[in-house]
């Protein structure tokens, strides 16, 4: 039987507890100072794009009608393309490239619409009513029609890089 078994404890007053263990100061190492890391540099932001009137790159979104025409009045006016202007239309890297050409087989329509020929639409996978991104390059006097599947693929890759996911 322990010596405490018969000891009386006054009710309501807890007995002071004796520490079971004590640290030996010589065995406890002194913590090393923690160096505060330098703050990470702020990311460099891209230079802001100049206003669209400087001739760099202009955008519009359009949906081809059943005949493959898209209305792009703002782009045509920015380039100075008027109804009747003949165009050379070609498919380059899955996009439709349009440039003015005296011997062009296609023309800007009377309602300021651009022709997207059936063969070019087929090669690029553009269906009637499906949106296309029109990019005008005023300095080069060109318009490129990008199919929505190309834009979706580019944006999916960009989103994956933004979120750090494999594409």
C-alpha positions, 0 to 999 in steps of 0.5 A, a space after each residue: 500500500 502506498 503512503 498516500 492511500 491513507 492520507 486525507 485530502 481536504 475536499 475542494 482543494 486540489 493537492 499541488 502536483 510535483 513535477 515528475 521530470 525536470 529539464 537539464 539545461 545543459 542537455 537542451 540546445 539553444 535554438 539557432 536564429 532563424 534567418 528571414 528569407 528575402 521576399 520573392 520578387 514581384 512578377 514582371 507584368 507585360 507592357 500594356 497594349 497600345 490602343 487598338 488604333 495604332 495598327 498592331 492587331 484588331 479582333 472581332 468575333 463573327 459567325 459564318 452564315 450558311 454561305 460562309 460569309 462573316 460580317 466584320 465592319 469594324 475590321 474592314 473599316 480599320 483596314 480601309 477595305 471597301 465592298 468590291 475589294 478583291 481578295 486572295 483567300 488561303 488556308 495557312 496553319 489551320 486558319 483562313 488568311 485574306 489579303 487584298 489582291 487584284 487577281 483575287 477570286 473573292 471579294 468583300 461583300 456589299 454589306 461589308 462581309 468577308 467570304 470564307 469559301 467552303 473549301 477553306 472552311 472545310 479544311 479549318 473545321 469551321 461549321 456555319 454558325 460556329 464562331 470564328 476569331 477574326 484578327 486584323 493586322 493593319 500594318 500587313 493589310 491582312 485578316 486571319 480567321 481562326 476557327 473556334 477549335 483552335 482558340 479553344 485549344 490555345 486557351 486550354 493550354 494557357 489555362 493549364 499553364 496558369 493553374 499548373 496542370 498538365 495540358 
